[in-house]
Amino acid sequence: MGDLSWRFDEREYIYIKEVLDSGFASSTSGNMNTRLEEAFAKRFNSNFAITFNSGTTTLHAALEAFGVGFGDEVITTPLTVISCMNAILYCGAIPVFADIDPDTFLIDPVSIEKNITPKTKAIMPVHLYGQVCDMTAIMSIAKKHNLFVLEDCAQCYLGEHRGKIGGTFGHVGSWSFENSKHLTTGDGGIVTCYDEDIADNIRKLNCQGFRNATAKSGKIRVSRDVFQNPSFKRHDRFGFMYRLPEVAAAMGLAQLEKIDWFVGLRQQMAKMYTDVIKETSCNWLIPQNVPLGDVNSYYTYAMRFQNKDVSWEEFRIEYIANGGDGIYAAWTLCYLEDSVNDIQARLAKMGLNERFNTALGQCSVAEKVQSQLMQLTTNQKDEQEMKTQAEALRKTITFFQ
């Protein structure tokens, strides 16, 4: 992969210098986060946005704000980064895994409903690879069963389902600013929501339960005469320390100003991959299905590899030899990771280990699809780099035909 510093220009430097020039003075602390939050909420058609230090702590705080706690169940997909499962476990809750659709690779609403029990508190759909889940069906299920919905949009900036942006369907939308994402602050995250009570709760959880923190503002200081009075009680509830540093927020604000360009580049690269597969009449590379009318923002270009005469590894080696970036594999399904042994031991201390299902076969479609998935990079800076990747794919397909 080439140099990725092209993602940054004078805007990042200007905003970061503004923070440094402030000397991190208490009078200006939080200003850049506030600007990023306000701009993000506006761009994503939401009432509130709250920045975080990662796209994992966003999930944890949102679940806590929903009231997810000891012994509750949260339904999610097993085909996702382990952060989704861990955030549920942080709450003392049980992750329950619904199977996926074999064509979109996303959580299957039918399987969600089959897994609902009296202990289910929330649903966490994950918009993998840039594609939005079937949120029409998922929100209908949530309404029917009175469940909260937390959309994990870590890989999906400006993806759409039926004309609406992913992350704006559920009670909370969560995005990651990790360095490989459409927008980056090195690491970090952000949530959006419409409901002020939920946003208030998330904000308090974000910053140690400071009394003055609200849905709209993370500023924790009032006038010095009040704040520095020995009798002033600064915290009115329990919370964590999940705030995004001001320097990172400055970078995020600059990145957000370029969001349409970033997403457009990835979509352009994805189209070139699709064209190659069509032009070579390749029937053993099956791209992620994008339902009619939906928009994929293509964090990566995901496809199923179904050539019975060639191994996954052989295809990848040839692709790289032809000038392609490394092909990325899908994560091992959450409930099949080695870490589940440690999780079971921890849950056993709470008497919950028997409710954590790690059995092979519980999500048969996901188990089959996971080993076939290939992800091609989409973060090329210009058309020349895109052509290099498209040509590498063309040569590799032709080699094995």
C-alpha positions in Angstrom: 0.0 0.0 0.0 1.3 3.4 -0.9 1.9 6.5 1.3 -1.4 7.5 3.0 -0.3 11.0 4.1 -2.3 12.3 1.1 -5.3 12.2 3.4 -4.1 15.2 5.3 -3.6 18.8 4.0 -3.3 22.3 5.3 -6.7 22.1 7.1 -5.4 19.5 9.6 -2.4 21.6 10.3 -4.4 24.8 10.7 -6.8 23.3 13.2 -4.2 21.5 15.2 -2.0 24.6 15.4 -5.1 26.5 16.7 -5.3 24.0 19.6 -1.6 24.2 20.3 -1.6 27.9 20.2 -4.3 27.9 22.8 -1.8 26.2 25.2 -4.6 23.9 26.2 -6.0 26.6 28.4 -9.0 25.7 30.4 -11.0 28.6 28.9 -10.6 27.0 25.4 -10.6 23.3 26.4 -13.3 21.5 24.6 -13.8 24.0 21.8 -12.5 21.8 19.0 -14.5 18.8 20.2 -17.6 21.0 20.3 -17.0 22.2 16.7 -16.5 18.7 15.5 -19.6 17.5 17.3 -21.8 20.3 15.9 -20.5 19.8 12.4 -20.9 16.0 12.5 -24.5 16.2 13.9 -25.4 18.6 11.2 -23.9 16.4 8.4 -25.6 13.3 9.7 -29.0 14.9 10.3 -29.0 14.3 14.0 -29.7 16.4 17.1 -26.6 15.5 19.1 -23.1 14.2 18.5 -20.6 13.2 21.2 -16.9 12.5 20.5 -15.0 9.5 22.1 -11.5 8.2 22.3 -12.3 5.0 20.3 -15.1 3.3 18.3 -15.3 0.7 21.1 -15.9 3.1 24.0 -18.7 4.6 21.9 -20.5 1.2 21.8 -19.9 0.6 25.5 -21.3 4.0 26.6 -24.3 3.8 24.3 -25.2 0.3 25.7 -24.8 1.7 29.2 -27.0 4.6 28.4 -29.7 2.2 27.2 -29.6 0.6 30.6 -28.0 -2.6 29.4 -26.6 -4.4 32.4 -26.0 -7.6 34.3 -27.6 -10.6 32.6 -29.2 -8.6 29.8 -28.9 -9.8 26.2 -27.8 -7.9 23.1 -28.2 -9.4 19.7 -25.4 -8.7 17.2 -23.6 -10.4 14.3 -20.7 -12.8 14.9 -19.0 -11.5 11.7 -17.5 -8.3 13.1 -14.5 -6.9 14.9 -14.4 -8.3 18.5 -15.1 -4.8 19.9 -18.8 -5.4 19.3 -18.8 -8.5 21.5 -16.5 -7.0 24.1 -18.6 -3.8 24.5 -21.6 -6.0 25.4 -19.5 -7.9 27.9 -18.2 -4.7 29.5 -21.8 -4.1 30.6 -22.0 -7.5 32.3 -24.4 -8.5 29.5 -24.5 -11.5 27.2 -23.8 -11.2 23.4 -26.3 -13.3 21.4 -25.3 -14.0 17.8 -27.7 -13.8 14.8 -26.8 -15.3 11.5 -26.0 -13.3 8.4 -27.4 -12.9 4.9 -25.2 -14.9 2.5 -25.3 -12.2 -0.2 -24.9 -8.9 1.8 -22.8 -10.5 4.6 -24.9 -8.4 7.0 -27.0 -9.5 10.0 -30.2 -11.3 9.0 -33.4 -9.7 10.4 -35.1 -13.1 10.4 -32.3 -14.5 12.6 -32.5 -11.5 14.9 -36.2 -12.2 15.7 -35.5 -15.9 16.3 -33.0 -15.0 18.9 -35.1 -12.5 20.9 -35.9 -13.6 24.5 -37.4 -11.9 27.5 -33.9 -10.9 28.5 -33.1 -9.1 25.2 -32.5 -5.4 25.7 -30.9 -4.2 22.4 -29.9 -5.0 18.9 -26.5 -4.0 17.5 -26.5 -4.2 13.7 -23.1 -3.7 12.1 -22.8 -2.0 8.7 -19.9 -4.1 7.5 -17.6 -3.0 4.6 -19.6 0.2 4.0 -23.0 -1.4 3.4 -26.0 -0.5 5.6 -28.0 -3.4 7.1 -31.7 -3.8 6.4 -32.7 -1.2 8.9 -36.3 -1.1 7.7 -36.8 -4.7 9.0 -34.6 -4.2 12.0 -36.4 -1.1 13.3 -39.7 -2.9 12.8 -38.5 -5.8 14.9 -37.2 -3.4 17.6 -40.4 -1.5 17.7 -42.4 -4.7 18.0 -40.3 -6.0 20.9 -39.5 -2.6 22.5 -35.8 -2.9 22.0 -33.0 -0.3 21.7 -31.0 -0.2 18.5 -27.3 0.7 18.3 -25.9 1.0 14.8 -22.2 0.3 14.5 -21.1 2.4 11.5 -17.4 2.1 12.0 -16.9 1.1 8.4 -19.9 3.0 6.9 -19.7 6.7 6.3 -22.6 8.0 4.2 -23.8 4.5 3.2 -27.5 4.6 2.6 -30.5 2.4 3.0 -33.7 3.4 1.1 -32.4 7.0 0.8 -31.4 7.4 4.5 -27.9 7.5 5.9 -26.7 4.6 7.9 -26.5 5.5 11.6 -29.6 7.6 11.6 -32.2 4.8 12.0 -31.6 3.6 15.5 -31.5 5.2 18.9 -27.7 5.7 18.5 -25.3 5.6 15.6 -21.6 4.9 16.3 -18.6 5.7 14.1 -14.9 5.0 14.4 -12.0 7.4 13.6 -9.4 4.6 13.7 -6.6 5.2 11.2 -8.0 2.9 8.4 -11.5 4.4 8.4 -13.0 6.9 5.9 -12.2 9.6 8.4 -9.4 9.3 10.9 -8.1 11.1 14.0 -5.5 8.3 14.5 -7.9 6.7 16.8 -11.2 7.9 18.2 -15.0 7.7 17.6 -18.2 9.6 17.7 -21.9 8.8 18.4 -25.1 10.6 17.2 -28.6 10.4 18.6 -31.9 12.3 18.5 -33.1 11.8 22.1 -31.7 14.3 24.6 -32.0 12.0 27.6 -30.0 9.3 25.9 -27.4 11.9 24.8 -27.2 13.3 28.3 -26.5 9.9 29.7 -23.9 9.2 27.0 -22.2 12.5 27.7 -22.1 11.8 31.5 -20.6 8.3 30.9 -18.1 9.9 28.5 -16.5 12.2 31.1 -16.6 10.8 34.6 -20.2 11.9 35.3 -19.3 15.6 35.5 -22.3 17.6 36.8 -22.1 20.3 34.1 -21.7 17.9 31.1 -24.8 17.8 28.9 -26.0 16.4 25.6 -24.8 19.5 23.8 -21.6 20.3 25.7 -18.7 18.4 27.2 -17.4 21.5 28.9 -17.0 20.6 32.6 -16.1 23.9 34.1 -18.4 26.7 35.3 -17.1 30.0 36.7 -13.9 29.6 38.7 -15.5 31.0 41.8 -18.0 28.2 41.7 -15.8 25.4 40.3 -12.9 26.1 42.7 -15.1 26.4 45.8 -14.3 23.6 48.3 -18.0 22.8 48.7 -18.7 22.4 44.9 -19.5 18.8 44.0 -18.3 18.1 40.5 -19.8 14.7 39.8 -23.5 13.8 40.0 -23.3 10.3 38.5 -20.9 7.4 37.7 -19.0 7.6 34.5 -15.9 6.6 32.5 -13.1 8.6 31.0 -13.7 8.3 27.2 -13.1 11.8 25.9 -11.4 12.6 22.6 -8.3 14.8 22.9 -8.5 18.2 21.5 -5.7 17.7 19.0 -7.5 14.6 17.7 -10.8 16.5 17.4 -9.0 19.2 15.4 -7.9 16.5 12.9 -11.4 15.1 12.9 -12.9 18.5 12.0 -10.6 18.8 9.0 -11.3 15.3 7.9 -15.1 15.8 8.1 -14.8 18.7 5.7 -13.5 16.3 3.1 -15.9 13.4 3.8 -17.6 13.5 0.4 -14.3 13.3 -1.4 -13.0 10.5 0.7 -16.2 8.4 0.2 -16.3 9.2 -3.5 -12.7 7.9 -4.0 -13.6 4.6 -2.3 -16.8 4.2 -4.4 -14.8 4.9 -7.6 -12.3 2.2 -6.7 -15.1 -0.2 -6.0 -16.7 0.4 -9.3 -13.5 -0.4 -11.1 -13.2 -3.7 -9.3 -16.8 -4.5 -10.2 -16.2 -3.6 -13.8 -13.2 -6.0 -13.9 -15.2 -8.9 -12.5 -18.0 -8.3 -15.1 -15.6 -7.8 -18.0 -13.7 -11.0 -17.3 -17.0 -12.9 -16.8 -15.7 -14.2 -13.5 -18.4 -16.2 -11.8 -16.3 -17.3 -8.8 -15.8 -13.9 -7.2 -19.1 -12.8 -5.8 -19.1 -9.1 -4.6 -21.1 -8.0 -1.6 -24.7 -7.5 -2.8 -26.0 -3.9 -2.6 -29.8 -3.9 -2.5 -31.5 -1.9 -5.2 -31.6 1.8 -4.1 -29.1 1.4 -1.4 -25.6 3.0 -1.4 -22.4 1.3 -0.3 -19.6 3.6 1.0 -17.0 0.8 0.5 -14.7 0.8 3.4 -13.4 -2.2 1.6 -14.5 -4.1 -1.4 -15.8 -7.4 0.0 -16.4 -10.5 -2.1 -16.8 -14.3 -1.7 -14.1 -16.4 -3.2 -15.7 -19.6 -4.7 -13.1 -21.1 -7.0 -12.9 -24.8 -6.0 -9.7 -25.3 -8.0 -7.7 -22.5 -6.5 -7.0 -21.9 -2.8 -7.7 -18.6 -1.1 -4.0 -18.2 -0.3 -2.9 -18.9 -3.9 -5.2 -16.2 -5.2 -3.9 -13.7 -2.7 -0.2 -14.5 -3.5 -0.8 -14.1 -7.3 -2.7 -10.9 -6.7 0.1 -9.3 -4.8 2.6 -10.6 -7.4 0.6 -8.7 -10.0 0.9 -5.4 -8.0 -2.1 -5.6 -5.9 -2.3 -4.6 -2.2 -2.7 -7.4 0.2 -6.1 -9.1 0.3 -7.6 -9.0 3.7 -9.4 -11.9 5.4 -12.5 -11.6 7.5 -12.2 -11.9 11.2 -12.7 -15.3 12.8 -16.3 -15.3 14.1 -16.5 -13.7 17.6 -17.7 -16.9 19.3 -14.9 -18.9 17.8 -12.0 -16.7 18.9 -9.6 -18.1 21.4 -10.5 -15.3 23.8 -13.8 -17.0 24.6 -12.0 -19.2 27.0 -11.0 -16.2 29.1 -14.5 -14.7 28.7 -16.1 -18.0 29.9 -13.9 -17.9 33.0 -14.9 -14.3 33.7 -18.6 -15.0 33.2 -18.4 -18.1 35.4 -17.6 -15.8 38.4 -20.9 -14.1 37.7 -22.8 -17.3 37.1 -23.4 -16.3 33.5 -21.1 -18.6 31.5 -23.7 -21.1 30.6 -25.7 -18.5 28.8 -22.8 -17.5 26.5 -23.2 -19.7 23.4 -19.9 -20.6 21.7 -21.1 -23.7 20.0 -20.1 -24.4 16.4 -23.1 -24.4 14.1 -25.1 -21.7 15.7 -24.6 -19.3 12.8 -24.1 -21.7 9.9 -24.2 -19.2 7.1 -21.7 -16.9 8.8 -19.4 -19.9 9.4 -19.5 -20.8 5.7 -19.1 -17.3 4.3 -16.3 -16.1 6.7 -13.6 -18.4 5.3 -14.5 -17.3 1.7 -14.4 -13.6 2.2 -11.8 -11.4 0.6 -11.4 -7.7 1.1 -9.7 -5.5 -1.4 -8.4 -2.1 -0.4 -10.3 1.0 -1.5 -8.2 3.8 0.0 -6.3 4.8 -3.2 -5.5 8.5 -3.5 -6.0 8.9 -7.3 -7.1 7.2 -10.5 -3.6 6.0 -11.3 -3.4 4.0 -8.0 -6.9 2.7 -8.7 -5.9 1.5 -12.2 -3.0 -0.4 -10.7 -5.3 -2.3 -8.3 -7.9 -2.9 -11.0 -5.3 -4.2 -13.4 -3.8 -6.5 -10.7 -7.3 -8.0 -10.2 -7.8 -8.4 -13.9 -4.4 -10.2 -14.3 -5.1 -12.5 -11.4 -8.5 -13.5 -12.5 -7.2 -14.2 -16.0 -4.3 -16.2 -14.7 -6.7 -18.6 -12.9 -9.4 -18.9 -15.7 
